[in-house]
C-alpha cells in the first residue's frame, strides 16, 4: 500500500504500481492525426475483483479508520488526499470513461473545459479547440498536437480529481514555432534546440493545487514520455515539462 506520505513526498511514486500496465494511450482513435510515437505498453494480466467487470482491478479508496492529517503546503487550501491508498491499481473503468480536460492559458487569459474523448473516439471539434488553446501565443500559430499528449494531461487531472483536487491545468507553453523557440533560447529560457514543443508533442504545465515535485512525479508515473522538473522560487512555484518523446527525466 502506498501511504499518503509517499503520495506527497515521493511524487506519487507509482512507477511500479500495477495500474501503469493499463494502457493510457491507444484508446483514442483519430485517423487524421498521425505522429511518430512509440506504441503504448501492452497491459499485463490483472486479477478480477468481485466488485468489478472482468479484467478490472480494485478502486483506490481511503481507509475510514485512518485519522485526517493537516493540509500540506503543496495543496494550499484544498483537502488533503486520503491517508491510505488500499489499492495501488486504478480500475479499468477509469480509462474507459469519457474524458474531459479543464485547462487555462495564463498567457492569453483563456479557459476551456472540453469533452474531447468518448466511446473510444476523439471528438474532432474539441480536439481542434484544444490545439488552439495549446497554440504558440507569441508566434500566433496553431499546429496539430499529439493526441498522446492530451491523454497524459487528462490522466494527470483525472487522477488527482479522485482525491478532491479539481482545479484547471495551467498550460504555460504548448506548441512553439521554431522562431519562438529560438527567441526563448536567446533570452536564456531553458529550451532545447530541437524541442518537442516545435513538433506539438510537449507542454509545460502547472497545477495550482500541487507543487511541481508531486505533479512531476505523477506525470512521470504514466511512463508516456519525457518529464522535466523546473523548480522556481516564489508563490507560483515552478512547472513541469511533459512530452511524448523518449522516456527520460531531468531537472532544470
JOMOZI-V174706 format. One record per residue. N is the residue number from 1. PSI is psi in radians with two decimals (NA if undefined). OMEGA is omega in radians with two decimals (none if undefined). Layout:
n={N & N}
psi={PSI & PSI}
omega={OMEGA & OMEGA}
This chain:
n={1 & 2 & 3 & 4 & 5 & 6 & 7 & 8 & 9 & 10 & 11 & 12 & 13 & 14 & 15 & 16 & 17 & 18 & 19 & 20 & 21 & 22 & 23 & 24 & 25 & 26 & 27 & 28 & 29 & 30 & 31 & 32 & 33 & 34 & 35 & 36 & 37 & 38 & 39 & 40 & 41 & 42 & 43 & 44 & 45 & 46 & 47 & 48 & 49 & 50 & 51 & 52 & 53 & 54 & 55 & 56 & 57 & 58 & 59 & 60 & 61 & 62 & 63 & 64 & 65 & 66 & 67 & 68 & 69 & 70 & 71 & 72 & 73 & 74 & 75 & 76 & 77 & 78 & 79 & 80 & 81 & 82 & 83 & 84 & 85 & 86 & 87 & 88 & 89 & 90 & 91 & 92 & 93 & 94 & 95 & 96 & 97 & 98 & 99 & 100 & 101 & 102 & 103 & 104 & 105 & 106 & 107 & 108 & 109 & 110 & 111 & 112 & 113 & 114 & 115 & 116 & 117 & 118 & 119 & 120 & 121 & 122 & 123 & 124 & 125 & 126 & 127 & 128 & 129 & 130 & 131 & 132 & 133 & 134 & 135 & 136 & 137 & 138 & 139 & 140 & 141 & 142 & 143 & 144 & 145 & 146 & 147 & 148 & 149 & 150 & 151 & 152 & 153 & 154 & 155 & 156 & 157 & 158 & 159 & 160 & 161 & 162 & 163 & 164 & 165 & 166 & 167 & 168 & 169 & 170 & 171 & 172 & 173 & 174 & 175 & 176 & 177 & 178 & 179 & 180 & 181 & 182 & 183 & 184 & 185 & 186 & 187 & 188 & 189 & 190 & 191 & 192 & 193 & 194 & 195 & 196 & 197 & 198 & 199 & 200 & 201 & 202 & 203 & 204 & 205 & 206 & 207 & 208 & 209 & 210 & 211 & 212 & 213 & 214 & 215 & 216 & 217 & 218 & 219 & 220 & 221 & 222 & 223 & 224 & 225 & 226 & 227 & 228 & 229 & 230 & 231 & 232 & 233 & 234 & 235 & 236 & 237 & 238 & 239 & 240 & 241 & 242 & 243 & 244 & 245 & 246 & 247 & 248 & 249 & 250 & 251 & 252}
psi={2.53 & 2.25 & 2.85 & -0.61 & -0.72 & -0.70 & -0.73 & -0.81 & -0.34 & 0.29 & 0.75 & 1.08 & 1.27 & 0.29 & -0.52 & 0.04 & 2.60 & -0.35 & -0.38 & -0.28 & -0.20 & 2.19 & 2.13 & -0.61 & 2.74 & -0.18 & -0.45 & 2.61 & 2.11 & 1.66 & -0.38 & -0.18 & 2.10 & 2.37 & 2.63 & 1.32 & 2.72 & 2.62 & 2.62 & 2.65 & 2.52 & 2.54 & 2.45 & 2.69 & 2.51 & 2.63 & 2.58 & 2.28 & 2.68 & -0.45 & 0.05 & 3.11 & 2.88 & 2.34 & -0.19 & 2.79 & 2.96 & 2.53 & 2.57 & 2.30 & 2.61 & 2.57 & 2.15 & -0.45 & -0.17 & 2.40 & 2.70 & 2.44 & 3.00 & 2.73 & 2.16 & 2.79 & -0.53 & -0.24 & 0.10 & -2.22 & -0.02 & 2.79 & 2.54 & 2.82 & 2.99 & 2.63 & -0.54 & 2.34 & 1.96 & 0.17 & 2.31 & 0.14 & 2.40 & 2.55 & 2.69 & -0.55 & -0.54 & -0.71 & -0.25 & -0.21 & 2.80 & 2.57 & 2.12 & 2.29 & 2.28 & 1.89 & 2.69 & 2.51 & 1.67 & -0.60 & -0.48 & -0.18 & 0.16 & 2.60 & 2.47 & 2.55 & 1.88 & 2.25 & 1.93 & -0.13 & 2.30 & 2.44 & 0.67 & 0.14 & 2.50 & 2.35 & 1.97 & -0.74 & -0.69 & -0.65 & -0.77 & -0.69 & -0.70 & -0.68 & -0.66 & -0.70 & -0.56 & 0.32 & 2.98 & 1.78 & -0.72 & -0.75 & -0.19 & 0.80 & 2.51 & 2.52 & 2.77 & 2.37 & 2.42 & 2.09 & -0.50 & -0.55 & -0.71 & -0.59 & -0.72 & -0.76 & -0.76 & -0.81 & -0.70 & -0.85 & -0.72 & -0.60 & -0.87 & -0.41 & -0.45 & -0.30 & 0.47 & 0.16 & 1.70 & 1.38 & 2.66 & 2.60 & 2.15 & 2.19 & 1.83 & -0.55 & 2.38 & -2.02 & 2.51 & 2.42 & 2.72 & -0.64 & -0.74 & -0.70 & -0.69 & -0.67 & -0.69 & -0.74 & -0.75 & -0.46 & -0.01 & 0.14 & 2.38 & 1.89 & 2.20 & 2.61 & -0.75 & 0.94 & 2.46 & -0.22 & -0.61 & -0.48 & 0.03 & 0.53 & 0.33 & 2.69 & 2.50 & 2.16 & 2.84 & 2.54 & 2.01 & -0.48 & -0.17 & 2.48 & 2.84 & -0.51 & -0.79 & -0.79 & -0.80 & -0.65 & -0.66 & -0.84 & -0.74 & -0.62 & -0.35 & -0.35 & 0.79 & 0.07 & -2.77 & 2.64 & 2.15 & 2.29 & 2.08 & 1.83 & 2.35 & 2.51 & 2.77 & 2.92 & -0.49 & -0.31 & -2.78 & -2.64 & 2.99 & 2.30 & 2.21 & 2.32 & 3.05 & 0.46 & -2.54 & 2.57 & 1.84 & 2.84 & 2.46 & 2.90 & 2.46 & NA}
omega={3.12 & -3.14 & 3.09 & 3.11 & 3.11 & 3.14 & -3.06 & -2.95 & -3.13 & 3.05 & -3.14 & -3.05 & -3.05 & -3.05 & -3.13 & -3.08 & -3.05 & -3.13 & -3.10 & 3.10 & 3.00 & -3.04 & 3.06 & -3.09 & 3.08 & 3.08 & -3.10 & 3.12 & 3.08 & -2.97 & -3.07 & 3.13 & -3.12 & 3.08 & 3.12 & -3.12 & -3.14 & 3.13 & 3.13 & 3.12 & 3.13 & -3.13 & 3.04 & -3.13 & 3.11 & 3.04 & 3.10 & 3.13 & -3.09 & -3.07 & -3.04 & 3.11 & 3.12 & 3.14 & -3.13 & 3.09 & -3.03 & 3.07 & 3.06 & -3.14 & -3.10 & 3.04 & -3.02 & -3.06 & -3.08 & 3.14 & 3.08 & 3.10 & 3.13 & -3.12 & 3.14 & -3.08 & -3.11 & -3.08 & 3.08 & -3.08 & -3.09 & 3.08 & 3.10 & 3.08 & 3.13 & -3.11 & -3.10 & 2.96 & -3.07 & 2.98 & -3.13 & -3.10 & 3.02 & 3.13 & -3.12 & -3.13 & 3.13 & -3.06 & -3.08 & -3.11 & 3.08 & -3.03 & 3.12 & 3.10 & 3.08 & -3.05 & 3.06 & 3.13 & -3.09 & -3.08 & -3.11 & -3.12 & -3.12 & 3.03 & 3.13 & 3.04 & -2.93 & 2.95 & -3.02 & -3.10 & 3.14 & 3.09 & 3.06 & -3.09 & 3.00 & 3.07 & -2.95 & -3.11 & 3.12 & 3.10 & 3.13 & 3.12 & 3.13 & 3.08 & 3.12 & 3.13 & 3.13 & -3.12 & 3.00 & -3.08 & -3.12 & 3.14 & 3.11 & 3.10 & 3.10 & 3.13 & 3.07 & 3.11 & 3.11 & 3.12 & 3.12 & 3.11 & 3.11 & 3.10 & 3.11 & 3.14 & 3.13 & -3.12 & 3.11 & -3.09 & -3.12 & -3.14 & -3.09 & 3.11 & 3.11 & -3.12 & 3.01 & -3.14 & -3.05 & 3.09 & -3.12 & 3.08 & -3.13 & 3.08 & -3.13 & 3.11 & 3.08 & 3.07 & 3.04 & 2.97 & 3.07 & -3.14 & 3.13 & 3.13 & 3.13 & 3.11 & 3.10 & 3.13 & -3.13 & 3.13 & 3.12 & 3.10 & -3.14 & 3.13 & -3.14 & -3.14 & 3.10 & -3.05 & 3.07 & 3.01 & -3.12 & -3.13 & -3.09 & -3.08 & -3.11 & 3.07 & 2.99 & -2.97 & 3.08 & 3.06 & -2.99 & -3.07 & -3.08 & 3.01 & -3.01 & 3.13 & -3.13 & -3.13 & 3.13 & 3.10 & 3.12 & 3.13 & 3.14 & -3.08 & 3.11 & 3.07 & -3.12 & 3.14 & -3.11 & 3.12 & 3.09 & 3.13 & 3.13 & -3.09 & 3.11 & 3.10 & 3.11 & -3.08 & -3.13 & 3.12 & -3.11 & 3.13 & -3.14 & 3.01 & 3.07 & 3.10 & -3.11 & 3.12 & 3.14 & 3.12 & -3.12 & -3.12 & 3.09 & 3.10 & -3.10 & none}
